[in-house]
Amino acid sequence: MPKREYRRLMTRTLPGAESAYDAIERVAEAGLPSQELLEEVARRIERVVPSDGYFIGATDPGTSLIMGQGVVRDLPHDQCTPTWDYEFRVPDYMKFRDIAVSGRSVADLHEETGGRPDRSPRWREYGTATGFRAEVRATFSISGSAWGVGQFDRLGDSPRFSDDEKAWLERVAPIVATALKRALIQQPPSSPVVRGPGILVLDPEGRAVSATSEAAAWLDEIESSLARDTRGALPVPVEANAYASQVRAAMDGALETVPRARIRTSTGVWLLMHGSILQGTDNLAVVIEPAKGGDVAPLIVEAYGLTQRELDVTRAIARGLGTSEMAEHLFISQHTVRDHVKSVFEKTGVSSRGELVAKVFADHYSPILTELTN
């Protein structure tokens, strides 16, 4: 269907849909930080696809975990841990990662379950606890990598999500994905690392049992407007709950390896979470510490869209190698080196090798430069 005809159809079936779509395109091009971007996008989505409760958040494409930016409205905090437990630990319908790799952006619970949403283990608990009766999930993905996710719920007296609403979300999703990916590399840290590692201890229900002062301070700096679980010794942000569920999934054998989570604070500092079960208990100890260069570099590289060979060339540039030295080191011709350098310059928006090193490495996290040049 021609674009003009489609827009006329949307104007009749979804009032305000095209103006909201145009507004999201403008927001996506504005170069906003992830949190501000998501707040603006959420407002526009709500105008076209209203819901009785929703959340959207930026995610790490490598782990599907929330990274510290997001918006939540009218969803119960006590369902945070169960939601992520079902996401990572229980076979179920409409997992965010499954949606991302399916080639779609939007999935409807009724459609996925053949009109029987109670076939979903998560929904049997979640729907009973919340009173919601309809749900659509979305992933903001590029080539199967999810840079953000969203969940939209409606109560029993609200109509189910229409085909036009879901089609509109499908159109919006790649725009938001590109903007989230771009935002990741447009916000360098605005403050230095001021403290070291901390330890957070969570019980099997996701409640905080205890925490060091360093861990509590790091958690306070997570920017997200998503839910915080206040049942334990201190408020636990959804990012920690989600990570705990993924670690327990690995312990259950549902994942091949114990994951590590990358999270960003409101000042742009990268944090790393890694955890394990405390011996003799069911409690989970989570170490929260400033991320090292090797932890962050793969994510930055993916955000820039560099290939493995382009990354090899970029590393060589960071080490100060010339074209002939790179060709010898990488076993490729000097002409091929120049082609790779040109492609890297275009993808990162720089015009010199010094500018490339500063932008890709030092601007995001200076220890990356030290690690990659050793």
C-alpha positions as CSV (number, residue, x, y, z in Angstrom):
1,M,0.0,0.0,0.0
2,P,1.4,3.4,-1.0
3,K,2.6,5.5,2.0
4,R,0.2,8.3,1.4
5,E,-2.8,6.0,1.2
6,Y,-1.7,4.2,4.3
7,R,-1.4,7.5,6.2
8,R,-5.0,8.4,5.2
9,L,-6.2,5.0,6.4
10,M,-4.5,5.4,9.8
11,T,-6.0,8.9,10.1
12,R,-9.4,7.4,9.9
13,T,-8.9,4.3,12.1
14,L,-6.4,5.7,14.7
15,P,-6.9,9.5,15.2
16,G,-3.6,11.2,15.9
17,A,-1.6,8.1,14.7
18,E,0.3,9.9,12.0
19,S,1.1,13.0,13.9
20,A,2.4,10.9,16.8
21,Y,4.5,8.8,14.3
22,D,6.0,12.0,12.9
23,A,6.7,13.3,16.4
24,I,8.5,10.1,17.3
25,E,10.6,10.4,14.1
26,R,11.6,14.0,15.2
27,V,12.4,12.8,18.8
28,A,14.5,10.0,17.4
29,E,16.5,12.4,15.4
30,A,17.0,14.9,18.3
31,G,20.0,13.1,19.8
32,L,18.4,12.8,23.3
33,P,19.9,10.6,26.1
34,S,18.1,7.3,26.4
35,Q,16.0,8.2,29.5
36,E,14.7,11.4,27.9
37,L,14.1,9.6,24.6
38,L,12.0,6.9,26.2
39,E,10.0,9.4,28.2
40,E,9.1,11.2,25.0
41,V,8.4,8.0,23.0
42,A,6.2,6.7,25.8
43,R,4.0,9.8,25.8
44,R,3.5,9.5,22.0
45,I,2.7,5.8,22.1
46,E,0.2,6.3,24.9
47,R,-1.8,8.7,22.7
48,V,-2.2,6.2,19.9
49,V,-2.1,2.9,21.8
50,P,-3.6,3.7,25.2
51,S,-3.2,1.1,28.0
52,D,-4.0,0.6,31.6
53,G,-0.4,-0.1,32.5
54,Y,2.9,-0.2,30.6
55,F,6.6,-0.2,30.7
56,I,9.3,0.5,28.2
57,G,13.0,0.2,28.8
58,A,16.4,0.3,27.1
59,T,18.0,-3.2,27.0
60,D,21.4,-4.7,26.4
61,P,21.2,-6.6,23.1
62,G,23.6,-9.2,24.4
63,T,21.6,-10.2,27.4
64,S,18.1,-8.7,27.0
65,L,18.5,-7.1,30.4
66,I,17.3,-3.6,31.2
67,M,20.3,-1.2,31.3
68,G,19.1,1.5,33.6
69,Q,16.7,3.7,31.5
70,G,13.0,3.2,31.2
71,V,9.5,4.3,32.1
72,V,6.7,2.5,33.9
73,R,3.1,3.4,34.6
74,D,0.5,1.7,36.7
75,L,2.1,-1.7,37.0
76,P,2.4,-3.4,40.4
77,H,5.9,-3.5,41.9
78,D,5.3,-6.9,43.5
79,Q,5.0,-8.4,40.0
80,C,8.5,-7.3,39.0
81,T,10.5,-10.3,40.2
82,P,7.9,-12.9,39.0
83,T,7.8,-11.3,35.6
84,W,11.6,-11.6,35.1
85,D,11.6,-15.1,36.7
86,Y,9.1,-16.2,34.0
87,E,11.1,-14.4,31.3
88,F,14.3,-16.3,32.0
89,R,13.5,-19.4,34.1
90,V,10.2,-20.8,32.8
91,P,9.3,-22.0,29.2
92,D,6.6,-19.5,28.1
93,Y,5.0,-17.5,25.4
94,M,6.1,-14.1,24.2
95,K,9.5,-13.8,25.8
96,F,11.2,-10.6,24.6
97,R,14.2,-12.4,23.2
98,D,12.0,-14.7,21.2
99,I,10.1,-11.7,19.7
100,A,13.3,-10.0,18.8
101,V,14.7,-13.0,16.8
102,S,11.4,-13.8,15.2
103,G,11.7,-11.0,12.7
104,R,8.6,-9.3,14.2
105,S,8.5,-6.4,16.6
106,V,5.1,-6.9,18.2
107,A,3.3,-9.9,19.7
108,D,-0.2,-10.2,21.1
109,L,-0.8,-12.7,24.0
110,H,-4.2,-13.8,22.7
111,E,-2.8,-14.5,19.2
112,E,0.3,-16.3,20.5
113,T,-1.8,-18.6,22.7
114,G,-4.6,-19.3,20.2
115,G,-7.1,-17.2,22.2
116,R,-6.2,-19.0,25.4
117,P,-3.9,-16.6,27.4
118,D,-4.1,-18.9,30.5
119,R,-1.8,-21.3,28.6
120,S,1.0,-18.9,29.6
121,P,2.4,-19.7,33.0
122,R,3.4,-16.1,33.5
123,W,-0.1,-14.8,32.6
124,R,-1.9,-17.2,35.0
125,E,-0.1,-15.5,37.8
126,Y,0.3,-12.0,36.4
127,G,-3.3,-11.7,35.1
128,T,-4.8,-13.0,38.4
129,A,-2.7,-10.6,40.5
130,T,-3.3,-7.5,38.3
131,G,-6.7,-7.9,36.7
132,F,-5.2,-7.3,33.3
133,R,-6.9,-9.2,30.5
134,A,-5.0,-8.2,27.3
135,E,-1.3,-7.7,26.6
136,V,0.9,-6.7,23.8
137,R,4.7,-6.9,24.0
138,A,7.2,-5.1,21.7
139,T,10.9,-5.2,21.1
140,F,12.8,-2.3,19.6
141,S,15.2,-4.4,17.5
142,I,17.7,-4.2,14.7
143,S,18.6,-7.5,13.0
144,G,17.4,-9.5,15.9
145,S,19.2,-7.4,18.5
146,A,16.9,-5.8,21.0
147,W,17.9,-2.3,22.1
148,G,14.7,-1.8,24.0
149,V,11.5,-3.6,25.0
150,G,7.9,-2.6,25.9
151,Q,4.9,-4.2,27.5
152,F,1.3,-2.8,27.3
153,D,-1.6,-4.2,29.3
154,R,-5.3,-3.5,29.4
155,L,-8.0,-4.3,32.0
156,G,-11.0,-6.5,31.3
157,D,-13.4,-3.6,30.6
158,S,-11.0,-2.2,27.9
159,P,-11.1,-3.5,24.4
160,R,-8.3,-5.8,23.1
161,F,-5.5,-4.2,21.1
162,S,-6.6,-3.8,17.6
163,D,-4.8,-4.8,14.4
164,D,-4.3,-1.2,13.5
165,E,-2.7,-0.4,16.9
166,K,-0.3,-3.3,16.6
167,A,0.6,-2.4,13.0
168,W,1.3,1.1,14.2
169,L,3.6,-0.2,16.9
170,E,5.4,-2.3,14.3
171,R,6.1,0.8,12.2
172,V,7.3,2.7,15.3
173,A,9.6,0.0,16.7
174,P,12.6,0.2,14.3
175,I,12.6,4.0,14.7
176,V,12.9,3.7,18.4
177,A,15.5,0.9,18.1
178,T,17.7,3.1,16.0
179,A,17.4,6.0,18.3
180,L,18.2,3.9,21.4
181,K,21.3,2.5,19.6
182,R,22.4,6.0,18.7
183,A,21.7,7.3,22.2
184,L,24.1,4.7,23.7
185,I,27.1,6.3,21.9
186,Q,26.0,9.9,22.2
187,Q,26.2,10.2,26.0
188,P,29.8,10.0,27.3
189,P,30.2,9.8,31.1
190,S,29.7,13.2,32.8
191,S,31.4,12.3,36.1
192,P,34.4,10.2,37.2
193,V,34.2,6.9,39.0
194,V,34.0,7.8,42.7
195,R,33.7,4.5,44.5
196,G,34.6,0.9,44.2
197,P,32.7,-2.4,44.2
198,G,29.8,-3.1,46.4
199,I,27.8,-6.2,47.3
200,L,24.0,-6.6,47.3
201,V,22.4,-9.8,48.8
202,L,19.0,-10.8,47.5
203,D,16.6,-13.5,48.8
204,P,14.8,-15.9,46.4
205,E,11.9,-13.4,46.2
206,G,14.1,-10.6,45.0
207,R,14.1,-8.7,48.3
208,A,17.3,-7.0,49.5
209,V,18.7,-8.8,52.6
210,S,21.7,-6.6,53.0
211,A,24.0,-4.4,51.0
212,T,27.3,-2.5,51.5
213,S,27.2,1.2,51.4
214,E,28.9,1.2,48.0
215,A,26.2,-1.1,46.4
216,A,23.5,1.1,47.9
217,A,25.1,4.2,46.4
218,W,25.5,2.7,43.0
219,L,21.8,1.5,43.0
220,D,20.7,5.1,43.8
221,E,22.5,6.3,40.7
222,I,20.6,4.1,38.3
223,E,18.5,6.5,36.3
224,S,15.5,4.4,35.4
225,S,12.0,5.4,36.2
226,L,11.1,1.7,36.3
227,A,9.8,0.0,39.5
228,R,11.9,-0.4,42.7
229,D,11.1,-3.3,45.1
230,T,10.8,-1.7,48.5
231,R,10.0,-4.9,50.5
232,G,13.6,-5.5,51.7
233,A,16.4,-3.7,53.5
234,L,16.6,-1.1,50.7
235,P,14.8,-0.4,47.4
236,V,16.0,-2.7,44.6
237,P,15.6,-1.4,41.1
238,V,14.1,-3.6,38.4
239,E,17.5,-4.0,36.7
240,A,18.8,-5.9,39.7
241,N,15.7,-8.0,40.0
242,A,15.9,-8.9,36.3
243,Y,19.6,-9.8,36.6
244,A,19.0,-12.0,39.7
245,S,16.4,-13.9,37.7
246,Q,18.9,-14.5,34.9
247,V,21.6,-15.7,37.3
248,R,19.1,-18.1,38.9
249,A,18.1,-19.4,35.5
250,A,21.8,-20.2,34.8
251,M,21.9,-22.0,38.2
252,D,18.8,-24.0,37.2
253,G,20.5,-25.0,33.9
254,A,18.2,-22.9,31.7
255,L,21.2,-20.9,30.5
256,E,24.6,-22.2,29.4
257,T,26.6,-19.6,31.3
258,V,26.2,-17.3,34.2
259,P,25.6,-13.9,32.7
260,R,27.0,-10.5,33.5
261,A,24.8,-7.3,33.3
262,R,25.9,-4.0,32.0
263,I,24.1,-1.0,33.5
264,R,24.5,2.7,33.1
265,T,24.1,5.3,35.8
266,S,22.4,8.7,35.3
267,T,25.9,10.3,34.9
268,G,26.8,7.8,32.1
269,V,29.1,5.6,34.3
270,W,29.1,2.0,33.2
271,L,28.5,-0.6,35.9
272,L,28.9,-4.4,35.8
273,M,26.8,-6.8,37.9
274,H,27.9,-10.4,38.4
275,G,26.6,-12.7,41.1
276,S,26.4,-16.2,42.5
277,I,24.5,-18.1,45.2
278,L,25.9,-17.9,48.7
279,Q,26.9,-21.4,49.9
280,G,24.5,-22.9,52.4
281,T,21.7,-20.5,51.5
282,D,19.3,-19.6,48.7
283,N,20.4,-16.0,48.7
284,L,22.2,-14.4,45.8
285,A,25.2,-12.2,46.2
286,V,25.5,-9.6,43.5
287,V,28.7,-7.6,43.0
288,I,28.2,-4.2,41.6
289,E,31.3,-2.4,40.3
290,P,32.6,0.0,37.8
291,A,32.8,-1.8,34.4
292,K,36.2,-2.4,32.9
293,G,36.9,-1.6,29.3
294,G,36.6,-5.2,28.1
295,D,33.1,-5.3,29.6
296,V,31.8,-2.3,27.7
297,A,33.7,-2.4,24.4
298,P,31.6,-5.1,22.7
299,L,28.4,-3.1,23.4
300,I,29.9,0.1,22.0
301,V,31.2,-1.7,19.0
302,E,27.8,-3.2,18.3
303,A,26.2,0.2,18.7
304,Y,28.5,1.6,16.0
305,G,27.8,-1.3,13.8
306,L,31.5,-2.3,13.4
307,T,32.3,-5.7,11.9
308,Q,34.9,-8.0,13.6
309,R,37.5,-7.0,11.0
310,E,36.7,-3.3,11.4
311,L,37.1,-3.8,15.2
312,D,40.5,-5.4,14.6
313,V,41.6,-2.4,12.5
314,T,40.3,0.0,15.2
315,R,42.2,-1.8,17.9
316,A,45.3,-1.6,15.7
317,I,44.8,2.2,15.2
318,A,44.4,2.5,19.0
319,R,47.8,0.8,19.4
320,G,49.3,3.4,17.0
321,L,50.0,1.0,14.1
322,G,50.4,2.5,10.6
323,T,48.8,1.1,7.5
324,S,51.7,-1.2,6.5
325,E,52.0,-2.5,10.0
326,M,48.3,-3.2,10.2
327,A,48.4,-5.0,6.9
328,E,51.2,-7.2,8.1
329,H,49.6,-7.8,11.6
330,L,46.2,-8.7,10.2
331,F,47.5,-10.6,7.1
332,I,45.6,-8.3,4.6
333,S,46.6,-5.9,1.9
334,Q,47.2,-2.2,2.6
335,H,44.4,-1.5,0.2
336,T,42.0,-3.6,2.3
337,V,43.3,-1.8,5.4
338,R,42.4,1.6,3.9
339,D,39.0,0.3,2.9
340,H,38.3,-0.8,6.5
341,V,39.6,2.5,7.9
342,K,37.3,4.4,5.6
343,S,34.3,2.3,6.6
344,V,35.1,2.8,10.3
345,F,35.4,6.5,9.8
346,E,32.0,6.6,8.1
347,K,30.3,4.5,10.7
348,T,31.7,6.5,13.6
349,G,31.5,10.0,12.0
350,V,35.1,10.9,12.4
351,S,37.8,12.1,10.0
352,S,41.1,11.1,11.6
353,R,42.6,8.2,13.5
354,G,43.1,10.3,16.7
355,E,39.5,11.3,16.6
356,L,38.4,7.7,16.1
357,V,40.3,6.5,19.2
358,A,38.9,9.3,21.3
359,K,35.3,8.8,20.1
360,V,35.1,5.0,20.2
361,F,37.1,4.4,23.3
362,A,38.1,7.3,25.5
363,D,34.7,9.2,25.2
364,H,32.8,6.2,26.5
365,Y,35.2,4.7,29.0
366,S,38.9,5.5,29.1
367,P,40.1,2.2,30.5
368,I,39.0,0.6,27.2
369,L,41.9,2.3,25.5
370,T,44.4,0.8,27.9
371,E,43.0,-2.7,27.6
372,L,42.8,-2.7,23.8
373,T,46.3,-1.3,23.3
374,N,48.0,-3.9,25.6
